[in-house]
Amino acid sequence: MNKVTSLDSGDSFIYVFECPQYQGQYQIIGPGERVELGNCGSIIVSPQTVPVDMVRSNAHPPAGFWELSGSLYLLHFSPVYRYV
């Protein structure tokens, strides 16, 4: 997912981890925010906050939350894909 360089959160919370399987440093992008990214190893998109410690220990988000690859994120959220 290292080709994901910027994110626009829309109405969601986006959790960006620098390493795969939700490890390493992370940042939380709140609703309405847009950020530029350096490293992106894994992403969780959620309509509400997610307990990060639980995600890290289980290596996946809680049931009912989205787990996305870079290509799925672009497909669902990128304005470029919406107009193609």
N, C-alpha and C positions, 0 to 999 in steps of 0.2 A: 504494500500500500504506500510505498515511498513516493508514488507519483501524485498522491493527494497533497496539494500545496496550500489550499485555502478552503475554508468551510464557512457557510452561511447557515446558522442554526434554524432559521425560520421560527416555528412555534415550539421547538423541541429543545431538550438538553442533549448535548453531544459530549461524550466522554472520549477523549483521544489519548491513547497510551502509546508511548514511544516504541514499545516492543510487542511482538505477537503474544497472544494469549493473555492480554490485559496486564502486562508486567512493565516495569520501569516507571519513569516519571509519567505523570498524566496531567491533563488540563481539562477543566470543565467549561464548556461553552454554553452559556445560558440563552434563553429565547431572545431572538432579535440581534444576536451578536454575529459578527463576521471576523474571522481571524486568519492570519497567515501561519502555516505550519512548517516546522523544520523536519521532525521525524514523526512518522505515523505508522505504527505497527499494528494497531487494532482500534476499532471504533465501536461504541455503543450509542444508539440513538433511542431516546426515551421521552415520553410526554411528561415524566416526573423525575425527581431525583432517584438515584440508584445507590445502594450501599457499596462503595468501592471495595472495602475489605472483603465482603462476601464474594464479589466478582473475582477478585484476585485469588482467593483461596479455592474457588471452584473452577477457575479458568473459563467461565462463561457467565453471561448475564442471567439474572433471575428469569423464571418462566414468564412469558408474555412480553419480553423486551426484545428489541431488534438487535441482531448481531450481523454486521455488514462487512463485506469486503469493499475495497476501493471501487471496484467496477459496479457493485450493487448500489453503493452510495451515489455514484454519478448518475446511474440510471434513474433512481428515485428522486434525487434532490437537485441535480444540476440543471440550471436554466438552459444550458446548451442542449442537453438531451431532450428537454421538454419541447423545443422548437424544431427538432430535426425530423 
